[in-house]
């Protein structure tokens, strides 16, 4: 009985324990790790992954997956940058529509949301497996990004736009504030709303949820729409930080997002997981990346280590599922 209680506590706090041990280990190996500047650097870097990972968490909780978030991030950032710098020109009517900073940001978010909604619609309407539907969107969104940018970066976006990714507010980087708002809103949705209960119910037992009267298709479409919008939020932060919308932005970001979700304890089979668990997972990924850079580990070995951590997290998840 006592061993069972200890085991349940270890499982519950495994991500936090792993983060603490990782920080201690890197701190012992590098005297640059436990510094204020490096701490803010890590927080700023993981803010984008947190935005994407929160959306990914909602998707995975329903038993799905979204491989398109990196490409949606790219097109969301490109649309926002393009609208801000060039607006919209309609040659046939000799019409030009300019966009304010807010308008351009909303334009990027709308595009991200629409692509996410299309993912959800494809999955529910045509019964396409999420893996296949979002893999297709990964290519489609990347292609649209290349078409929109013509393969060239959109740069020199102004100080106001740059503030989103590089500015500070009350002593804290703006991207950290943005990710904090995303976290709080997501926690409220998952814990205090009917939508959150439906998300967990669908992931736990989709057939039973349908018999209970839950509109499965509607919930999934909303969830994928939220994931697309949050990917666009990440794209706007990245574009602002670089002061440039890169056509190849967001490459492999979906892998970091999935890693954060899995390491944070969300089950890939759906129905079990928390937003705060994902935040801890994103912190682990961020600290790991930062530590490997500080220790001058080869970028190639960094990929190997990250892949090994993901595999270990999945193995632990499967083991916990069997013991539940």
C-alpha angles and dihedrals in degrees: 000000000000092000089051091053091049090049093051091051092048091051092047094051100030094114093050091047091050091050093051093048091047092051092048092048095049091042090056091050098044128037089200095065101076096054129116094237092051091047092056089044091057092046092050092049096050094046091086093047091049092055092050094040094052090057090045090052092058090050094048091047088063090052094259138111134215117210093168100071094099092054092042087052089055097049093043090055093043094051092049092049093044095049092048095048104031107015115199123308121198106194096188092060096030086237129151124192117194125201132216121221091264093046093052092049091050089049091056092047092049092052091049091048093048093051090049091048089050089054091053093045092051092049096048101034099045099024091237112167110254091237092058097039095050092041087058091048089051088063096037095051092045090051092050089050091054091047093049095047094034085228094296130108119255104224144168096053098165138255095280093058092042089056090071093065103025107026130102128223121193090344095308127102113257093233088058090053090050093050090046091055090049090051094049094047091047092050090051091049095049098041107029108032139070089238090060092051090049091051092055092042093053092049092047097049119347095186093052090046090055091050088050090061099257113150096234096184094050094050093048093048090051092048094051089046090055090048090052092049093050090049087055089050088056090048092054091050092049092046091048093048092051093037083226138085104225117202090220096047117136097029108166092357088126089064093056090047093051089045092053091049095049096041088049090062102257109146115238088218089062136236098078130077145071138236092236089052088057091048089055089048091053089049090052091050091046095047091046092052092046093047094050090051092048089050090051093239114171114262088235092057089046089063090049092051093047091049090050091051091051092049091049091050092052091049091051090048091053091048092051091048091055092050095049 
